[in-house]
C-alpha cells in the first residue's frame, strides 16, 4: 500500500515489551516482532495512523536492571500499579540502554526489519528511540572502551552529592562517574551521564544515531534539550559544541526524509526546531489544557504555522498521567478535540483509545489488564475516523476568534475554534466550549467564497445537521450554543447558489 505522506500525520506510541507480552498471553504462544498477526497491524493502519513508535526495543543492561529491582522507592511504585509483581515483570528502564541492537527477547534485528517492512506495506512508518543523554551502567563504553566518554566526578563531588555520582570499576581503573540527569532533579541511578564536551563522544554518538537510522524511518530523541550547549553547561559546568545540527544533517544525508521528534520542555521547542527537528513535544498546550484557560489556549494556537506545524500534540504519553485519569470525562473529550484538530503531529499513546487509567513505569514489561471503557472507545473511534479526512491531514488551518453572541454575554471568551480548508474544496469548522458552563458565541467563517450559497453543516462527531446561508456565515457569523465541555466538528456541504 502506498500512502502519500500527510502534512499533519498521526502517531501511536506502543510500549513494545508490554504489548508483545499481552499479545503472547492472548494468543497462547510467544509473540515477538517476527510474528505479530496481520489483523493487529491492519487495525492500526485502518484507524488512520501514519507512524508507530516502538518504545523500548533496545536492551537494558543487567546492572541497570538490578537497580530497578532493588530500588525501594521504585519497588513501591511498581507494586502500586502491579500488585502481583514479580522480578520477571521488572525488565529495567527502556532508557537505560546497553546497546542499539534489538533485544533478542523481542525477536532481534531481523524481526524488526521484517516488522518495518510489514508496516511499510500498510503505509505505516516506524519510529524508534534514541537516548542521547546517558547509557546503561554496563554499557561497553563505561566498563571497557571509553570511560572518558562520561562526565567525571571526584571524591568531593561524590561526598557532596551521592545522588548524582557513583564509583565504577573500569578496565582503565576505578572512576567516579555521574549519573544521567537533568539539572532540576537528582540523577537516574540506573544510568551514566555522557559528556558532550568531549568531541570524540559526539562522533561516537553520531555513529550510534546512524546505526538506528538504518533500522527505522524516524527517531524520538529522549530529553533532547539536555544536549543544548546552554543547558548542558548549566547541568555540568561544561560547554559542548552544538550536537544536533551536525548529527541531524549527517543522518539526512544518508537517509533522505528521515524524521526527528524531540522530547522537549522549558520552552525550548523553537530552538530545537531551528536545529533541525521535524517535531517537538508540545507540553505547553498539554499544561494549558490541564489548567483549563481557554484564553491561554487560543493564544498558544495563534502562533505561526512555521512553529505549530512542527509540534507534537498529545493528551498523554508514557511520562504523563493517563488522560482518562487526569481529565474528567467531559473535559477529556473537549481537550482531545482541541489537541487533535490543531496543526502538527497528532500523538496518541497505547491504551489511551480504550480509556486505560494506570500509568505504567517504563521499567515494567507487564501491565495489569484493564477493561476498555465503551464511551471512550466510541469517542476515539469517531475522532480517528474524522481525522482521516484529507482536510485535516493536508488542509489549511485558520484559528477563528470567537465573538460575543450578544452584548453583556462574556461566555464567548470560553470557546476555541478553527477552520480547515483543503485544496479539493473540503471545509470544516471545529468549535469547543472549553469551560464548565454553557456558553454562546459567533464565529465568522474565513471562507469568503461561501457568500451567495446555501450550506448544510453536518457534525462529524454527532448527529447535528443545520442549513445555513453562506453570506450569514461569513458576515454576522455562525451562532454557537454549547453546554459545558461540548464541541462540534462541522463539515460544510454546499448547496445551490442563490439566484
C-alpha positions, 0 to 999 in steps of 0.5 A, spaced: 500 500 500 502 506 498 500 512 502 502 519 500 505 522 506 500 527 510 502 534 512 499 533 519 500 525 520 498 521 526 502 517 531 501 511 536 506 510 541 506 502 543 510 500 549 513 494 545 515 489 551 508 490 554 504 489 548 508 483 545 507 480 552 499 481 552 499 479 545 503 472 547 498 471 553 492 472 548 494 468 543 497 462 547 504 462 544 510 467 544 509 473 540 515 477 538 516 482 532 517 476 527 510 474 528 505 479 530 498 477 526 496 481 520 489 483 523 493 487 529 497 491 524 491 492 519 487 495 525 492 500 526 493 502 519 485 502 518 484 507 524 488 512 520 495 512 523 501 514 519 507 512 524 508 507 530 513 508 535 516 502 538 518 504 545 523 500 548 526 495 543 533 496 545 536 492 551 537 494 558 543 492 561 543 487 567 546 492 572 541 497 570 536 492 571 538 490 578 537 497 580 530 497 578 529 491 582 532 493 588 530 500 588 525 501 594 522 507 592 521 504 585 519 497 588 513 501 591 511 504 585 511 498 581 507 494 586 502 500 586 500 499 579 502 491 579 500 488 585 502 481 583 509 483 581 514 479 580 522 480 578 520 477 571 515 483 570 521 488 572 525 488 565 529 495 567 528 502 564 527 502 556 532 508 557 537 505 560 540 502 554 546 497 553 546 497 546 542 499 539 541 492 537 534 489 538 533 485 544 533 478 542 527 477 547 523 481 542 525 477 536 532 481 534 534 485 528 531 481 523 524 481 526 524 488 526 526 489 519 521 484 517 516 488 522 518 495 518 517 492 512 510 489 514 508 496 516 511 499 510 506 495 506 500 498 510 503 505 509 505 505 516 512 508 518 516 506 524 519 510 529 524 508 534 528 511 540 534 514 541 537 516 548 542 521 547 543 523 554 546 517 558 547 509 557 546 503 561 551 502 567 554 496 563 554 499 557 561 497 553 563 504 553 563 505 561 566 498 563 571 497 557 572 502 551 571 509 553 570 511 560 572 518 558 566 518 554 562 520 561 562 526 565 567 525 571 566 526 578 571 526 584 571 524 591 568 531 593 563 531 588 561 524 590 561 526 598 557 532 596 552 529 592 551 521 592 545 522 588 548 524 582 555 520 582 557 513 583 564 509 583 565 504 577 570 499 576 573 500 569 578 496 565 582 503 565 581 503 573 576 505 578 572 512 576 567 516 579 562 517 574 555 521 574 549 519 573 544 521 567 540 527 569 537 533 568 539 539 572 532 540 576 532 533 579 537 528 582 540 523 577 537 516 574 541 511 578 540 506 573 544 510 568 551 514 566 551 521 564 555 522 557 559 528 556 558 532 550 564 536 551 568 531 549 568 531 541 570 524 540 563 522 544 559 526 539 562 522 533 561 516 537 554 518 538 553 520 531 555 513 529 550 510 534 544 515 531 546 512 524 546 505 526 538 506 528 537 510 522 538 504 518 533 500 522 527 505 522 524 511 518 524 516 524 527 517 531 524 520 538 530 523 541 529 522 549 530 529 553 533 532 547 534 539 550 539 536 555 544 536 549 543 544 548 550 547 549 546 552 554 543 547 558 548 542 558 553 547 561 548 549 566 547 541 568 555 540 568 559 546 568 561 544 561 560 547 554 559 542 548 559 544 541 552 544 538 550 536 537 544 536 533 545 540 527 551 536 525 548 529 527 541 531 524 544 533 517 549 527 517 543 522 518 539 526 512 544 525 508 544 518 508 537 517 509 533 522 505 526 524 509 528 521 515 524 524 521 526 527 528 521 528 534 524 531 540 522 530 547 522 537 549 520 542 555 522 549 558 520 552 552 525 550 548 521 547 542 523 553 537 530 552 538 530 545 537 526 546 531 531 551 528 536 545 529 533 541 525 527 537 528 521 535 524 517 535 531 517 537 538 513 535 544 508 540 545 507 540 553 505 547 553 498 546 550 498 539 554 499 544 561 494 549 558 489 544 557 490 541 564 489 548 567 483 549 563 484 557 560 481 557 554 484 564 553 491 561 554 489 556 549 487 560 543 493 564 544 498 558 544 494 556 537 495 563 534 502 562 533 505 561 526 504 555 522 512 555 521 512 553 529 505 549 530 506 545 524 512 542 527 509 540 534 507 534 537 500 534 540 498 529 545 493 528 551 498 523 554 504 519 553 508 514 557 511 520 562 504 523 563 498 521 567 493 517 563 488 522 560 482 518 562 485 519 569 487 526 569 481 529 565 474 528 567 470 525 562 467 531 559 473 535 559 477 529 556 473 529 550 473 537 549 481 537 550 482 531 545 478 535 540 482 541 541 489 537 541 487 533 535 484 538 530 490 543 531 496 543 526 502 538 527 503 531 529 497 528 532 500 523 538 496 518 541 499 513 546 497 505 547 491 504 551 489 511 551 483 509 545 480 504 550 480 509 556 486 505 560 487 509 567 494 506 570 500 509 568 505 504 567 513 505 569 517 504 563 521 499 567 515 494 567 514 489 561 507 487 564 501 491 565 495 489 569 489 488 564 484 493 564 477 493 561 476 498 555 471 503 557 465 503 551 464 511 551 471 512 550 472 507 545 466 510 541 469 517 542 476 515 539 473 511 534 469 517 531 475 522 532 480 517 528 475 516 523 474 524 522 481 525 522 482 521 516 479 526 512 484 529 507 482 536 510 485 535 516 491 531 514 493 536 508 488 542 509 489 549 511 488 551 518 485 558 520 484 559 528 477 563 528 476 568 534 470 567 537 465 573 538 460 575 543 453 572 541 450 578 544 452 584 548 453 583 556 454 575 554 462 574 556 461 566 555 464 567 548 471 568 551 470 560 553 470 557 546 476 555 541 475 554 534 478 553 527 477 552 520 480 547 515 480 548 508 483 543 503 485 544 496 479 539 493 474 544 496 473 540 503 471 545 509 470 544 516 469 548 522 471 545 529 468 549 535 469 547 543 466 550 549 472 549 553 469 551 560 464 548 565 458 552 563 454 553 557 456 558 553 454 562 546 458 565 541 459 567 533 464 565 529 465 568 522 467 563 517 474 565 513 471 562 507 469 568 503 467 564 497 461 561 501 457 568 500 451 567 495 450 559 497 446 555 501 450 550 506 448 544 510 453 543 516 453 536 518 457 534 525 462 529 524 462 527 531 454 527 532 448 527 529 447 535 528 445 537 521 443 545 520 442 549 513 445 555 513 446 561 508 453 562 506 453 570 506 450 569 514 456 565 515 461 569 513 458 576 515 454 576 522 457 569 523 455 562 525 451 562 532 454 557 537 450 554 543 454 549 547 453 546 554 459 545 558 465 541 555 461 540 548 464 541 541 462 540 534 466 538 528 462 541 522 463 539 515 460 544 510 456 541 504 454 546 499 448 547 496 445 551 490 447 558 489 442 563 490 439 566 484 
